[in-house]
Amino acid sequence: MLPIRSASFQWLIFLLFFTAFPTIAQTDSKEITPTEREEANQVARQFSENMLASKDVGLVIPQLFSKDFIERSLKNDDLIWGNFVKKDVALKISKRDLQEYFIAETNFHYLLMLWSFSQQSSMEDTGPDEEDPIEFVKNNFPPAITKRILANPTLRMAIDVSDPSGAAINTPIRFQQTLSMYKDIDIPFRKAIADVKGGETKQWKETIDDWTIRFHYFQPNGRMCGDRCFGFPRDTRLIWVNTPILQLEMAKVNGEMKILWASLYYD
């Protein structure tokens, strides 16, 4: 097991996922009906349980996600799709490859956080230090994972504060390179998690206790759609729910509460 220094780790998470979404303020949760709250919570808790058991969002999608969530994700005003893909590039990629990318990237985020906080509780965070981020990755992550992360231009530039702008995926070729990296890293990451008993340790349980309060787990809150919002009409209500590691965005689709997107978030 490799030691993790929590101060450096928290800094790394910010650098590595600088495009992750901040938690959404609970500004209009009072507008959510009791039925919507119950349905959203049921979906969120099922998602959380299934993710911890399978550690694979690909196995969760068929039951809990809207069938057209990838197509809907392209109907937002965001200039970046996912964490790094430029929207104009995403529009050139097949829906099948986009879903494969979403699964691979979401699993990578989930596995990284699960592996890390199963060793070091979030309660031990002390603030950032001055360690070079590239050296931190080399010194603290399993070699098989480090090699793949630093060989990928998107993730290496996201970690390297000297040129974070270079992290954007701006060509279909770079998209495929990053997708291949995420898929290639999956097996060694799962082995690393098994080695540290990810999701079962005292440190992980302390982290969940901390985050349940800090991130308001399983407390649905809402916002109203603007002009371009997952393809829904203006003023459709979207519901956000924070779960361990991932924030879910949901809405009623054909009368059922379904997940439209899942993303890493930070405080």
LUMVO-609679 format. One record per residue: x, y, z of N, C-alpha, C, O, CB in turn; residue in one letter. Coordinates in steps of 0.2 Angstrom, whole numbers, padded with zeros to 4 digits, always signed. Glycine has a CB too. Layout:
N
XYZXYZXYZXYZXYZA/...
//
This chain:
267
+0004-0006+0000+0000+0000+0000+0004+0006+0000+0009+0007+0004-0005+0000+0006M/+0003+0011-0004+0007+0017-0005+0004+0022+0000-0002+0023+0000+0007+0020-0012L/+0008+0026+0004+0005+0031+0008+0003+0037+0004+0005+0038-0001+0011+0033+0013P/-0002+0040+0007-0005+0046+0004-0005+0052+0009-0008+0051+0014-0012+0045+0001I/-0002+0057+0007-0002+0063+0011-0008+0067+0009-0009+0070+0003+0004+0067+0010R/-0013+0068+0014-0019+0071+0012-0019+0078+0009-0023+0080+0005-0024+0071+0018S/-0014+0082+0012-0014+0089+0009-0013+0089+0002-0016+0092-0002-0009+0093+0013A/-0007+0085+0000-0006+0085-0007-0011+0082-0011-0012+0084-0017+0001+0081-0008S/-0014+0077-0008-0020+0073-0012-0025+0078-0014-0028+0078-0019-0022+0067-0008F/-0028+0082-0009-0033+0086-0010-0031+0091-0016-0036+0093-0020-0035+0090-0004Q/-0025+0094-0016-0023+0098-0021-0023+0095-0028-0025+0098-0033-0016+0101-0019W/-0021+0089-0028-0020+0085-0034-0027+0084-0037-0028+0085-0043-0017+0078-0033L/-0032+0082-0033-0039+0081-0035-0042+0087-0039-0045+0087-0044-0044+0079-0029I/-0040+0093-0036-0042+0099-0039-0039+0100-0046-0042+0102-0051-0041+0105-0034F/-0033+0099-0046-0029+0100-0052-0031+0095-0058-0032+0097-0063-0021+0099-0051L/-0032+0089-0056-0033+0083-0060-0040+0084-0063-0041+0082-0069-0033+0077-0057L/-0045+0087-0059-0052+0087-0061-0054+0094-0061-0059+0096-0058-0056+0083-0057F/-0050+0099-0064-0052+0106-0063-0058+0108-0067-0061+0114-0066-0046+0110-0066F/-0061+0104-0071-0067+0105-0074-0073+0102-0071-0078+0102-0073-0067+0103-0081T/-0072+0098-0065-0077+0095-0061-0082+0100-0059-0080+0106-0058-0074+0090-0056A/-0088+0098-0058-0093+0103-0056-0093+0104-0049-0093+0100-0045-0100+0100-0058F/-0094+0111-0047-0095+0112-0039-0102+0109-0037-0106+0109-0041-0094+0119-0038P/-0102+0108-0031-0109+0106-0028-0114+0112-0029-0112+0118-0029-0108+0105-0021T/-0120+0110-0031-0125+0115-0032-0129+0117-0026-0131+0113-0022-0130+0112-0037I/-0129+0124-0025-0132+0126-0019-0140+0124-0019-0143+0124-0024-0132+0134-0019A/-0142+0123-0013-0149+0121-0013-0154+0127-0012-0156+0129-0007-0150+0116-0006Q/-0154+0130-0018-0158+0137-0018-0165+0136-0019-0169+0140-0016-0155+0141-0024T/-0168+0131-0022-0175+0130-0023-0178+0123-0022-0182+0121-0025-0177+0132-0030D/-0175+0120-0017-0177+0113-0015-0184+0113-0012-0188+0108-0013-0172+0110-0009S/-0187+0119-0010-0194+0119-0008-0199+0118-0013-0204+0117-0012-0195+0126-0004K/-0196+0119-0020-0201+0119-0025-0202+0111-0027-0206+0110-0031-0198+0122-0031E/-0197+0107-0025-0198+0100-0026-0204+0097-0022-0205+0098-0016-0191+0096-0024I/-0208+0093-0026-0214+0090-0022-0212+0084-0018-0206+0081-0019-0219+0088-0027T/-0215+0082-0013-0214+0076-0009-0213+0070-0013-0208+0066-0012-0219+0075-0004P/-0217+0069-0019-0216+0063-0023-0210+0064-0027-0206+0059-0027-0222+0063-0028T/-0208+0070-0029-0201+0070-0033-0196+0069-0028-0191+0065-0030-0201+0077-0036E/-0196+0071-0022-0191+0070-0017-0190+0063-0016-0184+0060-0016-0192+0074-0011R/-0195+0059-0015-0195+0052-0013-0192+0048-0019-0188+0044-0018-0202+0050-0012E/-0195+0050-0025-0192+0046-0031-0185+0048-0033-0181+0043-0034-0196+0048-0037E/-0183+0054-0032-0176+0056-0033-0171+0052-0028-0166+0050-0030-0175+0063-0033A/-0173+0052-0022-0169+0049-0017-0169+0041-0018-0163+0038-0017-0172+0050-0010N/-0174+0038-0020-0174+0031-0021-0169+0030-0027-0165+0025-0026-0181+0029-0023Q/-0169+0034-0032-0165+0033-0038-0157+0034-0035-0153+0030-0037-0166+0037-0044V/-0156+0039-0032-0150+0041-0029-0147+0035-0025-0141+0033-0026-0150+0047-0026A/-0151+0033-0020-0148+0027-0016-0147+0021-0019-0142+0017-0018-0153+0026-0010R/-0151+0019-0024-0150+0013-0028-0144+0014-0032-0140+0009-0033-0156+0012-0033Q/-0143+0020-0035-0137+0021-0039-0130+0020-0034-0126+0017-0036-0137+0029-0042F/-0131+0023-0028-0125+0023-0024-0123+0016-0022-0118+0014-0022-0126+0027-0018S/-0129+0012-0020-0128+0005-0018-0125+0001-0024-0120-0003-0023-0134+0002-0016E/-0127+0002-0030-0125-0002-0036-0118+0000-0038-0114-0004-0040-0130-0001-0042N/-0116+0006-0037-0109+0009-0039-0104+0006-0034-0099+0003-0036-0109+0016-0039M/-0106+0006-0028-0101+0003-0023-0100-0005-0024-0095-0007-0023-0103+0004-0016L/-0106-0008-0026-0105-0015-0027-0102-0017-0033-0098-0022-0033-0112-0018-0027A/-0103-0014-0039-0100-0015-0045-0094-0011-0047-0090-0013-0051-0106-0015-0051S/-0094-0005-0045-0089+0000-0047-0089+0001-0054-0083+0002-0057-0082-0002-0044K/-0095+0001-0057-0095+0001-0064-0102+0004-0066-0107+0001-0066-0094-0006-0068D/-0101+0011-0068-0107+0014-0070-0111+0011-0076-0117+0012-0077-0106+0022-0072V/-0107+0008-0080-0110+0004-0086-0115-0001-0084-0120-0002-0088-0104+0001-0090G/-0114-0004-0078-0119-0009-0076-0125-0005-0073-0131-0008-0072-0116-0014-0071L/-0125+0001-0071-0130+0005-0068-0134+0008-0073-0140+0009-0072-0127+0010-0063V/-0132+0010-0079-0135+0014-0084-0142+0011-0086-0147+0015-0086-0131+0015-0090I/-0142+0005-0088-0148+0002-0091-0154+0003-0086-0160+0004-0089-0147-0005-0092P/-0153+0002-0080-0159+0003-0075-0161+0010-0073-0167+0011-0073-0158-0001-0069Q/-0156+0014-0072-0157+0020-0069-0156+0027-0073-0159+0032-0071-0153+0021-0063L/-0153+0026-0079-0152+0032-0083-0157+0032-0089-0160+0027-0091-0145+0032-0087F/-0159+0039-0091-0163+0039-0097-0160+0036-0103-0154+0037-0104-0164+0047-0098S/-0164+0033-0107-0161+0029-0112-0157+0034-0117-0152+0031-0121-0166+0025-0116K/-0159+0040-0118-0156+0045-0122-0152+0050-0119-0151+0055-0121-0162+0048-0126D/-0149+0048-0113-0145+0053-0109-0139+0056-0113-0137+0062-0112-0143+0050-0103F/-0136+0052-0117-0130+0054-0121-0133+0060-0126-0130+0065-0127-0127+0049-0125I/-0138+0058-0130-0141+0063-0135-0143+0069-0131-0142+0075-0134-0147+0060-0138E/-0146+0068-0125-0148+0074-0122-0142+0078-0119-0143+0085-0119-0153+0072-0116R/-0137+0075-0117-0131+0079-0115-0128+0083-0120-0124+0088-0118-0126+0074-0112S/-0129+0082-0126-0127+0086-0132-0131+0092-0133-0129+0097-0137-0126+0082-0138L/-0137+0093-0130-0141+0098-0131-0141+0104-0125-0145+0108-0125-0148+0096-0131K/-0135+0104-0122-0134+0109-0117-0130+0115-0120-0127+0114-0125-0131+0106-0111N/-0129+0120-0117-0125+0126-0119-0118+0125-0117-0114+0129-0120-0128+0132-0117D/-0116+0120-0114-0109+0119-0111-0104+0119-0117-0106+0116-0122-0108+0113-0107D/-0099+0122-0117-0093+0122-0122-0089+0116-0121-0086+0114-0126-0089+0128-0122L/-0089+0113-0115-0086+0106-0114-0091+0101-0112-0095+0102-0108-0080+0107-0108I/-0090+0095-0116-0094+0089-0114-0090+0085-0110-0084+0083-0111-0096+0085-0121W/-0093+0082-0104-0089+0078-0100-0084+0083-0096-0086+0089-0094-0085+0073-0103G/-0078+0081-0095-0073+0085-0091-0069+0088-0096-0066+0094-0094-0070+0081-0086N/-0067+0085-0102-0062+0088-0106-0064+0089-0113-0060+0093-0117-0056+0084-0105F/-0069+0086-0115-0070+0086-0123-0074+0092-0125-0079+0094-0122-0075+0079-0124V/-0071+0095-0130-0074+0101-0133-0080+0099-0136-0081+0094-0139-0069+0105-0138K/-0086+0103-0135-0092+0102-0138-0092+0100-0146-0095+0096-0148-0097+0107-0136K/-0088+0104-0149-0088+0103-0157-0085+0097-0158-0086+0094-0164-0084+0109-0160D/-0080+0094-0154-0077+0088-0155-0083+0082-0154-0083+0077-0157-0071+0087-0151V/-0086+0083-0148-0091+0078-0146-0096+0077-0151-0099+0072-0152-0094+0080-0139A/-0098+0082-0154-0103+0082-0160-0101+0078-0166-0105+0076-0170-0105+0089-0162L/-0095+0077-0166-0092+0073-0172-0091+0065-0170-0090+0061-0174-0085+0076-0174K/-0092+0064-0164-0091+0057-0161-0098+0053-0161-0103+0056-0160-0088+0057-0154I/-0098+0047-0162-0104+0043-0162-0106+0043-0155-0103+0043-0150-0102+0036-0165S/-0113+0042-0155-0116+0041-0148-0114+0035-0144-0113+0035-0138-0124+0041-0149K/-0112+0030-0148-0109+0024-0145-0103+0025-0141-0101+0023-0136-0109+0018-0150R/-0098+0029-0145-0092+0030-0142-0092+0035-0137-0088+0035-0132-0087+0033-0148D/-0097+0040-0137-0098+0045-0132-0100+0041-0125-0098+0043-0120-0103+0050-0134L/-0105+0037-0126-0107+0033-0120-0101+0029-0117-0100+0028-0111-0113+0028-0122Q/-0097+0026-0121-0091+0022-0119-0086+0026-0115-0084+0024-0110-0088+0018-0125E/-0086+0032-0118-0081+0037-0115-0084+0039-0108-0080+0040-0103-0080+0043-0119Y/-0090+0041-0108-0094+0043-0101-0093+0037-0096-0091+0039-0090-0101+0044-0103F/-0094+0031-0098-0093+0025-0093-0086+0025-0091-0084+0024-0085-0095+0019-0097I/-0081+0025-0096-0074+0025-0094-0071+0030-0089-0068+0029-0085-0070+0024-0100A/-0073+0037-0091-0071+0042-0087-0074+0042-0080-0071+0044-0075-0073+0049-0091E/-0081+0041-0080-0084+0041-0074-0082+0035-0069-0081+0037-0063-0092+0040-0075T/-0080+0030-0072-0077+0024-0068-0070+0026-0065-0069+0025-0060-0077+0018-0072N/-0066+0030-0070-0060+0032-0068-0060+0037-0062-0057+0036-0057-0056+0035-0073F/-0065+0041-0062-0066+0046-0056-0068+0042-0050-0065+0044-0045-0071+0051-0058H/-0073+0038-0051-0075+0034-0045-0070+0030-0042-0069+0030-0036-0081+0030-0047Y/-0066+0026-0046-0061+0022-0044-0055+0026-0040-0053+0024-0035-0058+0018-0049L/-0053+0032-0043-0048+0036-0040-0050+0038-0033-0046+0038-0029-0047+0042-0045L/-0056+0041-0033-0058+0043-0026-0059+0038-0021-0057+0038-0015-0065+0047-0027M/-0062+0032-0023-0063+0026-0019-0056+0023-0016-0055+0022-0011-0067+0021-0022L/-0051+0023-0021-0045+0020-0019-0041+0025-0014-0038+0023-0009-0040+0019-0026W/-0042+0031-0016-0038+0036-0011-0041+0037-0004-0037+0037+0000-0038+0043-0015S/-0048+0038-0004-0051+0039+0002-0052+0033+0006-0054+0033+0012-0057+0043+0001F/-0051+0027+0003-0051+0021+0007-0044+0020+0011-0044+0016+0016-0052+0015+0003S/-0039+0024+0010-0033+0024+0013-0032+0030+0018-0029+0030+0023-0027+0024+0008Q/-0035+0036+0016-0034+0042+0019-0040+0045+0020-0044+0047+0015-0029+0047+0016Q/-0043+0046+0026-0049+0049+0028-0049+0057+0026-0044+0060+0026-0051+0048+0035S/-0055+0059+0023-0055+0066+0022-0055+0070+0028-0053+0076+0028-0062+0067+0018S/-0056+0067+0034-0055+0071+0040-0048+0073+0042-0047+0077+0046-0058+0067+0046M/-0043+0070+0038-0036+0071+0039-0033+0077+0035-0028+0078+0035-0032+0065+0038E/-0038+0080+0030-0035+0085+0026-0033+0091+0030-0036+0093+0035-0041+0087+0021D/-0027+0094+0028-0024+0099+0031-0023+0105+0027-0020+0110+0029-0018+0097+0034T/-0024+0105+0020-0023+0110+0016-0017+0109+0011-0013+0104+0012-0021+0117+0020G/-0016+0113+0006-0012+0111+0000-0004+0112+0003-0003+0117+0007-0013+0115-0006P/+0000+0109+0000+0007+0110+0001+0011+0112-0006+0007+0113-0011+0011+0104+0004D/+0017+0112-0006+0021+0115-0012+0024+0109-0016+0028+0110-0020+0026+0119-0009E/+0022+0103-0015+0025+0097-0019+0023+0098-0027+0017+0099-0028+0022+0091-0016E/+0027+0097-0031+0026+0097-0038+0021+0092-0040+0022+0086-0038+0033+0096-0042D/+0015+0093-0043+0010+0089-0044+0012+0082-0048+0010+0077-0047+0004+0092-0048P/+0016+0083-0053+0019+0077-0057+0023+0073-0053+0022+0067-0053+0023+0080-0063I/+0027+0075-0048+0031+0071-0044+0026+0068-0039+0027+0062-0037+0036+0075-0040E/+0021+0071-0037+0016+0069-0032+0013+0062-0035+0012+0057-0032+0011+0074-0030F/+0011+0063-0041+0008+0057-0045+0013+0051-0045+0011+0045-0043+0005+0059-0052V/+0019+0053-0047+0024+0047-0047+0025+0044-0040+0026+0038-0040+0030+0050-0050K/+0025+0048-0035+0027+0046-0028+0021+0042-0025+0022+0039-0020+0030+0051-0024N/+0015+0043-0027+0009+0041-0023+0005+0037-0026+0001+0033-0022+0006+0047-0020N/+0005+0036-0032+0000+0031-0036+0004+0025-0038+0010+0025-0039-0003+0035-0042F/+0000+0019-0038+0003+0013-0041+0007+0014-0047+0004+0018-0052-0002+0008-0041P/+0012+0011-0049+0016+0012-0055+0012+0011-0061+0013+0015-0066+0022+0008-0055P/+0008+0006-0061+0005+0004-0067+0000+0009-0069-0002+0010-0075+0001-0003-0066A/-0003+0013-0064-0008+0018-0065-0004+0025-0067-0006+0028-0071-0012+0019-0059I/+0001+0026-0063+0005+0032-0064+0007+0032-0072+0007+0038-0075+0011+0033-0060T/+0010+0027-0074+0013+0027-0081+0007+0028-0086+0009+0032-0091+0015+0020-0082K/+0001+0026-0085-0004+0027-0090-0006+0034-0089-0008+0038-0095-0010+0022-0089R/-0007+0037-0083-0010+0044-0082-0005+0049-0086-0007+0053-0089-0010+0045-0075I/+0002+0048-0084+0007+0053-0086+0008+0052-0094+0011+0057-0097+0013+0053-0082L/+0007+0047-0097+0008+0046-0104+0002+0049-0108+0003+0050-0114+0008+0038-0106A/-0004+0051-0105-0009+0053-0109-0009+0061-0108-0008+0064-0103-0016+0051-0106N/-0009+0064-0114-0008+0072-0114-0013+0076-0111-0012+0081-0108-0007+0074-0121P/-0019+0073-0111-0025+0077-0108-0024+0077-0100-0024+0082-0097-0032+0073-0110T/-0023+0071-0097-0022+0071-0090-0016+0074-0087-0016+0077-0082-0023+0063-0087L/-0011+0073-0091-0004+0076-0089-0005+0083-0089-0002+0086-0084+0002+0073-0094R/-0008+0086-0094-0008+0093-0094-0013+0096-0089-0013+0101-0086-0010+0096-0101M/-0018+0092-0087-0023+0094-0082-0020+0094-0075-0021+0098-0071-0029+0089-0082A/-0015+0089-0074-0011+0089-0068-0006+0095-0068-0004+0098-0062-0008+0082-0067I/-0003+0096-0073+0003+0101-0074+0000+0108-0074-0003+0110-0079+0007+0100-0080D/+0001+0112-0068-0002+0118-0068+0001+0123-0073-0001+0129-0074-0001+0121-0061V/+0007+0122-0076+0010+0126-0080+0007+0127-0087+0008+0132-0090+0018+0124-0082S/+0002+0122-0089-0001+0123-0095-0008+0119-0094-0009+0114-0098+0003+0120-0101D/-0013+0121-0090-0019+0117-0089-0023+0118-0095-0028+0114-0096-0023+0119-0083P/-0022+0123-0099-0027+0124-0105-0026+0119-0110-0030+0118-0114-0025+0131-0108S/-0020+0116-0110-0019+0110-0115-0023+0104-0114-0022+0099-0118-0012+0109-0115G/-0026+0104-0108-0030+0098-0107-0036+0096-0111-0039+0091-0111-0032+0098-0099A/-0039+0101-0114-0045+0100-0118-0044+0095-0124-0039+0096-0127-0047+0107-0121A/-0049+0091-0124-0048+0086-0130-0051+0090-0136-0058+0091-0136-0052+0080-0128I/-0047+0092-0141-0049+0096-0146-0049+0092-0153-0050+0096-0158-0045+0102-0146N/-0048+0086-0153-0048+0082-0159-0051+0075-0158-0050+0073-0153-0041+0082-0163T/-0054+0072-0163-0056+0065-0162-0051+0060-0161-0052+0055-0157-0060+0063-0169P/-0045+0061-0163-0039+0057-0162-0038+0057-0154-0037+0052-0151-0033+0059-0166I/-0037+0063-0152-0036+0064-0144-0041+0061-0140-0040+0058-0135-0035+0071-0143R/-0048+0061-0143-0053+0058-0139-0052+0051-0139-0053+0048-0133-0060+0060-0143F/-0050+0048-0144-0049+0040-0144-0043+0038-0140-0043+0033-0137-0048+0038-0151Q/-0038+0043-0140-0032+0041-0136-0034+0041-0128-0032+0037-0124-0027+0046-0137Q/-0038+0046-0126-0040+0047-0119-0045+0041-0117-0044+0038-0112-0043+0053-0118T/-0050+0039-0122-0054+0034-0121-0050+0027-0120-0052+0023-0115-0059+0033-0126L/-0045+0026-0124-0041+0020-0123-0037+0020-0117-0037+0015-0114-0036+0020-0129S/-0035+0026-0115-0031+0026-0108-0036+0024-0102-0034+0020-0098-0028+0033-0107M/-0042+0027-0102-0047+0026-0097-0048+0018-0097-0048+0016-0091-0053+0030-0098Y/-0049+0015-0102-0051+0008-0103-0045+0004-0101-0046-0001-0097-0053+0006-0110K/-0039+0006-0103-0033+0002-0101-0031+0003-0094-0028-0002-0091-0027+0005-0105D/-0033+0008-0090-0031+0009-0083-0036+0005-0079-0035+0005-0073-0031+0016-0082I/-0042+0003-0081-0047+0000-0077-0045-0006-0073-0046-0006-0067-0053-0001-0082D/-0042-0011-0077-0040-0017-0073-0035-0016-0068-0036-0018-0062-0038-0022-0078I/-0030-0012-0069-0025-0011-0064-0028-0007-0058-0026-0008-0052-0019-0008-0066P/-0032-0003-0059-0035+0002-0054-0040-0003-0050-0040-0002-0044-0039+0007-0057F/-0044-0007-0053-0048-0012-0049-0044-0016-0044-0046-0018-0039-0052-0016-0053R/-0038-0019-0047-0033-0023-0043-0031-0019-0037-0030-0021-0031-0028-0025-0047K/-0029-0012-0038-0026-0008-0033-0032-0007-0027-0030-0007-0021-0024-0001-0036A/-0038-0006-0030-0044-0005-0025-0045-0012-0021-0046-0011-0015-0050-0003-0028I/-0044-0017-0024-0045-0024-0020-0039-0024-0015-0041-0027-0010-0045-0030-0025A/-0033-0022-0017-0028-0023-0012-0029-0019-0006-0026-0021-0001-0021-0021-0016D/-0032-0013-0007-0033-0009-0001-0040-0009+0002-0042-0006+0007-0032-0001-0003V/-0044-0014+0000-0051-0016+0002-0055-0009+0002-0058-0007+0006-0051-0018+0010K/-0055-0007-0004-0058+0000-0006-0066-0001-0004-0069-0005-0006-0057+0002-0013G/-0068+0004-0001-0075+0005+0001-0077+0001+0008-0083+0001+0010-0079+0002-0004G/-0072-0002+0011-0073-0006+0017-0069-0004+0023-0070-0006+0028-0071-0013+0015E/-0065+0001+0022-0060+0003+0027-0063+0008+0032-0068+0011+0031-0054+0005+0024T/-0060+0008+0038-0062+0014+0043-0061+0021+0040-0065+0025+0041-0057+0013+0049K/-0056+0022+0036-0055+0028+0033-0060+0030+0028-0063+0036+0028-0048+0028+0029Q/-0063+0025+0024-0068+0026+0019-0075+0028+0023-0078+0033+0021-0069+0020+0015W/-0076+0024+0029-0082+0026+0032-0082+0032+0036-0087+0036+0036-0083+0020+0038K/-0076+0034+0038-0075+0041+0041-0076+0047+0036-0080+0052+0037-0068+0042+0044E/-0074+0045+0030-0075+0050+0024-0082+0051+0023-0085+0056+0022-0071+0048+0018T/-0086+0045+0022-0093+0045+0021-0097+0049+0026-0101+0053+0024-0096+0038+0020I/-0095+0048+0032-0098+0052+0038-0097+0059+0037-0102+0063+0038-0096+0049+0045D/-0091+0061+0035-0089+0068+0034-0093+0071+0028-0096+0076+0029-0081+0069+0033D/-0093+0068+0023-0096+0070+0017-0103+0070+0017-0106+0074+0014-0093+0066+0011W/-0106+0066+0021-0114+0066+0021-0116+0072+0024-0121+0075+0022-0116+0060+0026T/-0112+0075+0028-0114+0082+0031-0111+0088+0026-0115+0092+0025-0111+0083+0038I/-0105+0087+0024-0102+0092+0020-0106+0093+0013-0107+0099+0011-0095+0091+0019R/-0108+0088+0010-0111+0088+0004-0118+0086+0004-0121+0086-0002-0107+0083-0001F/-0121+0086+0009-0129+0085+0010-0131+0079+0006-0135+0080+0001-0132+0092+0007H/-0128+0073+0007-0130+0067+0003-0137+0066+0004-0141+0067+0009-0126+0061+0006Y/-0140+0064-0002-0147+0062-0003-0152+0067+0000-0157+0065+0003-0148+0055+0001F/-0150+0073-0002-0155+0078-0001-0156+0082-0007-0153+0087-0009-0152+0084+0005Q/-0161+0080-0011-0163+0083-0018-0164+0090-0017-0167+0093-0013-0169+0079-0021P/-0162+0093-0023-0163+0100-0024-0164+0102-0031-0162+0098-0035-0157+0105-0021N/-0167+0107-0033-0169+0108-0040-0167+0115-0043-0165+0119-0039-0176+0107-0040G/-0168+0115-0049-0167+0121-0053-0171+0120-0059-0173+0115-0061-0159+0122-0055R/-0173+0126-0062-0177+0126-0068-0173+0127-0074-0168+0131-0074-0182+0132-0068M/-0175+0123-0080-0171+0123-0086-0172+0130-0089-0177+0134-0089-0174+0118-0091C/-0166+0132-0093-0166+0138-0097-0168+0136-0104-0172+0131-0105-0159+0141-0097G/-0165+0139-0109-0167+0138-0116-0164+0131-0118-0168+0128-0122-0165+0144-0120D/-0158+0129-0117-0155+0123-0119-0153+0119-0113-0148+0120-0109-0149+0124-0123R/-0157+0114-0112-0157+0110-0105-0159+0103-0106-0164+0101-0105-0161+0113-0100C/-0154+0099-0109-0155+0092-0110-0161+0090-0114-0164+0085-0114-0156+0088-0103F/-0162+0095-0119-0168+0095-0123-0175+0095-0121-0180+0094-0124-0167+0088-0126G/-0175+0097-0114-0182+0098-0111-0184+0105-0113-0180+0110-0114-0181+0097-0103F/-0191+0106-0112-0194+0113-0113-0191+0118-0107-0190+0115-0102-0201+0113-0113P/-0191+0124-0109-0189+0129-0104-0194+0128-0098-0200+0127-0098-0190+0136-0107R/-0191+0129-0092-0194+0129-0085-0196+0122-0083-0199+0121-0078-0201+0133-0085D/-0193+0117-0087-0194+0110-0084-0189+0110-0078-0184+0113-0078-0191+0105-0089T/-0191+0106-0072-0188+0106-0066-0183+0100-0067-0184+0094-0068-0192+0105-0060R/-0176+0102-0065-0171+0097-0065-0170+0096-0057-0170+0100-0053-0164+0098-0069L/-0168+0090-0055-0166+0088-0048-0159+0086-0048-0157+0081-0051-0171+0083-0046I/-0156+0089-0043-0149+0087-0041-0149+0083-0035-0152+0085-0030-0144+0093-0041W/-0145+0078-0035-0144+0074-0028-0136+0072-0028-0133+0069-0032-0148+0068-0028V/-0133+0074-0022-0126+0072-0021-0126+0065-0018-0130+0063-0013-0123+0077-0016N/-0122+0060-0021-0121+0054-0018-0113+0053-0017-0109+0057-0019-0124+0048-0023T/-0111+0048-0013-0104+0047-0013-0100+0047-0019-0101+0043-0024-0102+0040-0009P/-0096+0052-0020-0091+0054-0025-0095+0057-0031-0092+0062-0034-0088+0047-0028I/-0101+0055-0033-0104+0058-0039-0110+0062-0038-0114+0060-0033-0105+0052-0044L/-0111+0067-0041-0117+0071-0041-0122+0069-0047-0120+0069-0053-0116+0079-0041Q/-0128+0068-0045-0133+0065-0051-0137+0071-0053-0140+0075-0048-0137+0059-0048L/-0139+0072-0059-0144+0076-0061-0150+0072-0064-0148+0068-0069-0141+0081-0067E/-0156+0073-0062-0161+0069-0064-0167+0074-0067-0167+0080-0066-0164+0065-0058M/-0172+0070-0070-0178+0073-0072-0183+0068-0073-0181+0062-0074-0177+0078-0078A/-0190+0069-0074-0195+0065-0076-0194+0064-0083-0195+0068-0087-0202+0067-0074K/-0193+0057-0085-0193+0056-0093-0199+0050-0094-0198+0045-0091-0186+0053-0095V/-0204+0052-0098-0209+0048-0099-0212+0045-0092-0214+0040-0092-0207+0042-0103N/-0213+0050-0088-0216+0049-0081-0212+0045-0076-0214+0044-0071-0222+0044-0083G/-0206+0044-0077-0201+0040-0073-0195+0045-0071-0193+0048-0075-0199+0034-0075E/-0193+0045-0065-0187+0048-0063-0181+0045-0065-0180+0039-0064-0187+0049-0055M/-0177+0048-0070-0171+0045-0073-0165+0050-0072-0166+0056-0072-0173+0044-0080K/-0159+0047-0072-0153+0050-0071-0151+0053-0078-0151+0049-0083-0147+0046-0068I/-0149+0059-0079-0147+0062-0085-0140+0063-0086-0137+0063-0091-0150+0069-0086L/-0136+0063-0080-0129+0064-0080-0126+0063-0073-0130+0064-0068-0127+0071-0082W/-0120+0060-0072-0117+0059-0066-0110+0062-0067-0106+0061-0072-0116+0052-0064A/-0108+0066-0062-0101+0070-0062-0098+0070-0056-0101+0071-0050-0102+0077-0065S/-0091+0070-0056-0087+0072-0050-0089+0079-0048-0090+0083-0052-0080+0070-0051L/-0088+0080-0041-0089+0087-0039-0085+0088-0033-0081+0084-0030-0097+0088-0036Y/-0084+0095-0032-0080+0097-0026-0083+0102-0022-0088+0105-0024-0073+0099-0029Y/-0080+0103-0016-0083+0108-0012-0080+0115-0013-0082+0120-0010-0082+0106-0004D/
//
